[in-house]
Amino acid sequence: MKQPFEYNPIFYNEVIYYLEQKWKRPLNEHEKHVLIEGYKYGRLVETENQVHIGLPN
């Protein structure tokens, strides 16, 4: 598996803010770390899928 990219912290802050609003509480450091790693992995998978969509089978 490829390594995920690092993104601008503004993208992480957006998803952290979203979950804090949804759960009506601040996330702790561990939750933020797991969320950021999940975000990076999700973006990697999304990018790989977009590349494969354009390729013939």
C-alpha positions in Angstrom: 0.0 0.0 0.0 1.2 3.5 -0.8 1.8 6.0 2.0 -0.8 8.7 2.5 0.2 12.3 1.8 0.4 15.1 4.4 -2.3 17.7 3.9 -2.7 21.3 4.9 -3.8 21.4 8.6 -6.9 23.4 7.5 -8.3 20.2 6.1 -7.8 18.3 9.3 -9.3 21.2 11.3 -12.4 21.0 9.2 -13.0 17.4 9.9 -12.1 17.7 13.6 -14.6 20.6 13.9 -17.3 18.6 12.1 -17.0 15.7 14.6 -16.8 18.0 17.6 -20.0 19.7 16.5 -21.7 16.3 15.7 -20.7 14.8 19.1 -21.2 18.1 21.0 -17.8 17.8 22.7 -14.1 18.5 22.0 -12.1 15.6 20.8 -9.1 14.4 22.8 -5.6 14.2 21.3 -5.9 10.4 20.6 -9.3 10.9 18.8 -7.8 13.7 16.7 -4.8 11.6 15.8 -6.9 8.6 14.7 -9.3 10.9 12.8 -6.3 12.6 10.9 -4.8 9.2 10.0 -8.3 8.0 8.8 -8.7 11.2 6.8 -5.3 10.7 5.1 -6.1 7.1 4.3 -9.5 8.0 2.9 -8.1 10.6 0.7 -5.5 8.1 -0.6 -8.2 5.5 -1.4 -10.3 8.2 -3.1 -7.4 9.3 -5.2 -6.5 5.7 -6.2 -10.2 5.1 -7.2 -10.3 8.2 -9.3 -7.2 7.0 -11.2 -8.8 3.6 -11.8 -12.1 5.0 -13.1 -10.4 6.4 -16.2 -8.7 3.1 -17.0 -10.2 0.5 -19.3 -10.6 -3.0 -17.8 
